[in-house]
Amino acid sequence: MLAEERFALILDLLARQRTATVQELCEALSASESTIRRDLNELDKMGRLNKVHGGATLPDSPFRTDEPTMAAKEELAVDQKHSIARAAAALIEPEDFIFLDAGSTTLAVARALTGPALHACYVTNGVAHARLLAQKGCRVFLPGGMLRPQTEAIIGAAALSAIQQYNFTKAFMGANGVALEAGFTTPDPEEAAVKAAAIHRAREAWFLVDDSKFTKVYPAVITDLHSGAILTNRCPNPKYRQFTLIKETES
């Protein structure tokens, strides 16, 4: 088999499953490990994939603009979100003053709160989040502003002004995409502005993103990778560790 044919087959397999181990590629192409490693090195140099320990991943994906509804998001990557949410809840101390961003993974955090974390104070721009926190007996503050139906998040000038009046010990943030060059991104500029304001006012910022969010790029930039740690079920590319702290729940 010619090298160009192997390259095409490798890229086709990655297009279908986004990551592949050297062993998987050896079996799929009936090629030796040395041949596959040589092919991965060449494709990495060409920028067609990211060579990682033991295999390869696709490079950062093209621009995205799609956004599911909040209800639809809650049905995606359920197990991954639950593991991330439990890990995030464990980081919360009773004396914390928390910003809890709108989003499906952060809503899972509100559901996961137990014990001492219930005694922390919370500010959230998520309507569902505020309701759940209140039901659990938490002290919770909602900023004023406009409600964005797609994400059920409060956004706009009034929300920005309210958030700028606080200092947060920790901020737990959502993002639609996280990529090496583009950083943390989301579809809506106004929602991105609220997220950025909360991060600016926080001592610690944690982005709660499952592994499906990596390499995706959306129109509105929240912040760069240096500005927030990542809490994820699995980081598919070790290059992200060059830019920020990453904690994995599946490691």
N, C-alpha and C positions, 0 to 999 in steps of 0.2 A: 504494500500500500504506500502510495506517495505521501510525502509530508503534508502537502496541501489537502489531501483527502482526510488525513488524520486531524489536521487543524479544524476542518469543517465539522467533523464528527464530534470533536471535543466541544466546540462552540455550540453545536446543536444540543448536546446533552446539558450543557450549562444553561442554555436558554430555557430548557424544560424544567430544571430543578434548582437553578441558581448556584448551587455548590456541587462539587464532586471530589471524591478522594482519588488518590493515585491508583489505589486498588480497583475502584469502580471503573476507572478509565482503562486500566489494563484489561479487565474482563470485557468491557464493551467493545474495545478495539482489537482484542486479541494481540496485544503488543506487550513488549517487555517493560519492566519498571523504568529501566534506563532510558528507553525511547520516549515514554510518556513524560518523564521528568525533563528531558531535553526539549520536547514539544512545548511543555508548559513554560519553560524558560524563554523560548522564542516568542510565544504568544504574549507573555508578560512584557517583554521588551517592546512588542508592537502595540501595547496598550489594549489588547483584545480581552485580557482577563487579568485578575490579580492572583499571582502565585502565593499561596499561603502554606504553612507547615502541613504536609500530608495531603495537599490537593490544590484546588483552585476555586475562586469565586468570580462572578461577573464583576466588571468595573461598575462605577456609578451609572445608574440608569438615566435615560432621557427625562426631560422635563415632564412633570405630571400636573394635572389640574383637577382630577376627579376627587370627590369627597362624599363618602357614604353618610347617611343620616346617623344620628346618635344611636337610634335603635339598631340599625344595621351594624354599626361598629361594635356594639355590645355582643354580637354573635360571632365576631372574628377573634381568632387566637385566644379563646376563652381560658384554656389552661395556662398559657403563657402569661396572660394578664393577671390571673390569680396569683401565680408564683411571684411576679414582680410586685404586686400590691401587698402581699404579706411581708415581703422584704422591706418595702417602703414603710409600712406601718411600724415595723420593728425599730426603725430609726427615730421614731418620734418619742420625745420625752415630755413629761407633764408640764415642764416650764417653757416649752416651745411656743412660739408664735408663728403659725404655719400659713403659707399661701398654698392653697390647693387649686390648681388650674382646672378649667373645664375639660372634659374628655372622658372617654370610656375607661381607660386604665386608671386615671385618678379617681373615677367614681368607684372602681373596684377597691381602691385604697380606703375610701370612706366606709365601704362595707366591711373591710378587714380590721378596722380599728377596734381594739379591745383594751381593757385594763388601763394602765397609766396614760396611754395615748388619748384616751377620752377626756383627760383633764387639760390637754393643751388647748390653746385658742386658735381658731381658724378663720381665715379670710378666703372666700372663694367667689369666683365669677361664674360658677356653674349652678344653675337653679336646682337641678336634681341633687347636686352635692350638698347644697345648703339645707335642703329639706331632710336629707338622710342624716346629716350631722346633728341637726336640731332634734330629730327623733331619737338619736342616741344620747341626748342630753349634753351635747357639746356646746360651748360658747362659740357662736359663729357670726361673722359679719359679711354682709353682701354689699358690694358697691352699687351705686346707681348707674344707669346707662341704658343702652338699647339692647334688646334681646335678639340674638341672631338665631333664627329658627333651626338652621341646619345642625348646629352644634349645641343649642340651648345654652349658649354662653352670653354673658353680659359684656358688651364692648362699647367703644365710643369715648368721646372726650370726658364725659362724667366719670366713667369707670377708670380711665387713666388718672384723672385728678384724685380720685379716692385712693387708689393704690399708692400713689406717691406720698400719701400721708402716713404710711406705715413703714416699719422696719421689721423684716421677717428673719427669724433664725434659720428657717429652712423653707424652700419653695419646691414643690413637687409639680413638675411640668409635663404636659403632653406635647407631642409633635407628630406630624404626619410623615415627615421624612427626616433622615439624618444621613449626611453624605460627607465624604472627606473634604471636598472643596467647598460645597455650598453650606455646610453646617446644618443647623436645625431649621427646618422650614415647615410652612403650613399654607393652605390655599388662600386664606383671607388676610389682607394687609392690616385691617383694623384689629383682628384677633391677634395677629403677630405683635402688634404694638402693645397690647395689654400684657401679653406674655413677657415681652422684653422689659416692660416697666417693672413687673414683679421680680424678674431676675435681678434687675439693677438694685432693687431694695432688699435683696436677700443675702444673708451671710453665706448660705450654702444653697446651690441650685442643683436639683436632680431631675434629669429627663428620664421619664419612664417610657421606654420604647421596646416593644417586642422585636424579635429578629426580622420580621417582615418589613419593618420600617427602614432598615439599612439600605443604602444606595439610592433611595428615592429622593427626588428633588421637586419641591413645589414653589409656586411663584413668590411667596412672601417669606423673607428671611426673619427668623426670630433672633438668632445670635450665632456666633461661630462656635466651633467645638470646644475652644478653650474656656468658654464662659459657663459651662455646666457639666457636671459629672453625669455618667450614664448608668442607669440601673436597668438591666435587660435580662431576659432568660438566657440568651446566647449571643455573643458578638461574633459575626461570621468572618470578620477580617481583623487580624491583629494590628494592622496599620492604624486603626482608630486609637489604640493605646498610646501612640506617639503624641496625641493631641489632648487627651483628657483621661481622668480616672474612670475606669469601667468596673462595675460589679456585675457578676453573672449569677443567676439563681440555679443554673444547671451545671455549673462547673464543679 
